[in-house]
Amino acid sequence: MFYPAFIDLENRPVLVVGGGIIAQRKVETLLEAGALVTVVSPQITEQLDAYGQSNRISVRQRGFIPSDVDGVSLVISATDDPTTQTEVASIAASKNVLVNTVDKPELCSFIVPAILRRGDITIAISTSGKSPSLAAELRARLDRVLTEEFARTANVLGAVRQEVHRQFAGSDDRKRVFDSIIGSGIIEWIAGCDDAAALERVREMIREMIEKRT
C-alpha cells in the first residue's frame, strides 16, 4: 500500500533515465512542477533534445551510471531496458532516493497517479500500480464532473482565506465558516456571476457570520 502525497519539486533536482516518448511526457510534467530535470539516455526524442538545447533540462546522452543518482531528490526510470530498470531501482534504494519505474510497481518506492487538474485543484488517482488503464478510465469519468466552477470556487475561497483566519481564531470556527460558504451552493451559483461578484457575495456571508458571532 502506497502513502498518497503531493511533493513540492520547485527547484529540486530530478533524474529521468530514458529518452523516449514516455520519458518525454514525464519530463514535461516535471517541468510544469518546476523541477530541475536531468535526462540520461543514449538516445533522446527531438523534443527532449530541444529542451536540452534551450537549457530547460540537462541532458547526458549516454548510458546510466550510479553517480547519476547523487544529489537528486527523486528518480524516474522511464527506460524499457530491464537491466537498466533493475540497476536504477537498486542504486536509488541504496542511496535512499525515491524511485519510480514506469509500469514496474515492484521496482518503485513511489508511483505516479493519473492526474486531473482544474486550476489549483488537483485530483490524483491510483490503483496502487495494479491497473493504469483503470486509473485512466476513472480520470476520464471525473473529468466530466470536475467543472471550471470548482476551480473558480477554489480561487474565491483562497482570496478570503487570510481574512477568515484574521476574524476567526479557532480552527473549528474557521471550518464552520468555510463549510457554510460551500454549503450555500457556491459551486452552482458561481456559474452565473463573475469572480468579482462571487468574491463580494462570499465576503458578505463572512460579515454576516461575524455579526452573528457578536
N, C-alpha and C positions, 0 to 999 in steps of 0.2 A: 504494500500500500504506500503510495507516494503522498507526501505532505504538500498541499497546494500553497503556492506563494507567488507574489509578484516581485520581481527583482529589479532594483534600480541599477541600470547599466550605464548611466550617463558618465562618459569619460573613463569608463573601465575597460581594460584590455581583454579582448575575447579572441580566442583562436578558432578558426574554422579549417578543418582538414578536409580537403576535397575541392574540386574546381568545376563541377558540372552544374546542371540546371538546379538541382536540389540545393547544392551549396550556395548558388547564387540567390535563391529565394531566402535561405537562412541569413545570408549577408544583408539582404535588403531589409528584413525585419529588424536585424540588429542595428543597422544604421538608423532606422526610424527611432530606436530606443536610445540613440546617442552613444552607442558603444564604439570603442576604438578597435577596429577589426583588423586582424591579420589572417590572410589566407595562405595555406601551404598546400601546394599541389603541383605535380609536374605539368599538367595541362589545365588551362582555365578557359572559361567561356569568354566571348568577346566583351560581354558586359562587365564581367569581373576585371578583365584587362583594362577596360575604360575607367572603371572605378580606381584601379591602381594608378593609371596614367594621370588621373586628376587628383591623386593623393587623398581620395576619400577612404581608401583602405591601403594597408601594406600587403604586398604580395611577395611570397617566397616561392618561386617557381621551381620546385624540387620536391623530393620525397620528404616525408615526415621524419624528424629526428627527435629524441626525447627532450632535448633542451628547448624545443619549441613551446613546451608547456610552462617553462619557467616564467613566473611573474604575471600569468594571466588569471583572470577571475573565474572564467569557465571555458569549456571546450565544447565545440560542436563537431562531431565526427560525421561528415557527410560524404564519405567515400564508399564505393561499393566493393572495395578490396577487403575480404575477410581478415587477412593477415594484418593489414594496417588497422582495421577496426579494433581488433583484439589488442594490438600493441598500444594504440592511443588510449583505450579504456584502462589498460593496465598501468601505463605511465601516469595518467591523470590520477588514478586511485592512489598510487604510491606517493604522489605529491599533494594529496588531499585537495585536489581541484575537481569541482563538479564537471561531469561529462555527460553529454547526450549523444548517443549513437543512433543515427536515423534508422528506424524500422528494426532496431535490435534492443528491445527493452531490457534484456538480460545483461546488456553491456552499458546500461545507463545508471547514473546516480541521480539524474533528473530527467523528466520527459517534457516535451514541448506540446502544449494542448492546441486544439483547434481554437482560433481566436475570432471573436466577433466584436467590432468596435462601432460605437456611435459617439462621436465627440470624445468626451472624457470617460465615457462608460465602456468598460472592457469586460467581456464575458469569456472565460476560459473553460473549455470543455475537454474532458479527458475520460478515456475508458481504461486508464492505467496501462496503456500500451497494448491492450487486447485487440482493439479494432479501430484503427484510424479512420476507416470508412464510415463506421457508425458515428464517430465523433463529428465527421464532416456532415453527415446527414442531420444530426442534432443541431449543428451550427446553421444549416440551411433553414431548418424549421424555425429556430429562434430569430433568424434574420427577418422573418415576416412579422414577428411580434414586436421586436425592439425598434420602434419608430423614432423619427427625429425628435418627437415631443419629449422622449425620455432624456435625450442629450440636452435639449433646451432647459428642461426642468433641472438637470444637474447643474447647469450654468447659473441659473437663478438662485438655487439653494446655496451654491458656492459663494455667490455675491453677498449673501446675507449671513454667512456663517460666523464671521467675526462679530457682527452686530449682535447676533443671538448669544454668543459667548460673553459679550460685554454685559448684556442685560440680564442674563440668567446664569447664576454662578454654579448651580448644581448640574451634574451630568444628567440626572433624571429629569430635571426641568427642561434642559435643552432637548432631550429626546422627545419629551411631550410636545414641545413646540414644533419640531420637525415632523413628528408623527401627525400632528394636527394639520399642518400645511399639506402634507401628502394626502391625508385623508379628506381634504377639502375637494379633491378631484382635479388637482393642478395639472396632472398629466393629460387630462381630457380637455380642460378649458384653455390651456396654454396654446392649443392649436388655433384658437380664434382670436389671438391678440399677438402683438409683437413683444419682444423681450422687455422693452422699457415698461410697457403696461403691465406685463406679468410681474415684473420686479416691484412695481408700485403696489400692486394688489397683495403681494406677499408681505411687503412692509406694513401695509395696513392691518393685515392679520396679526403680525407681530405686535403692533401698537395696541391692538385690542386685547391681546393676551397679557401685555404689560399692565394695562388698565385694570383688567380683571384680577390680576395678582395683588394690586394695591387697593 
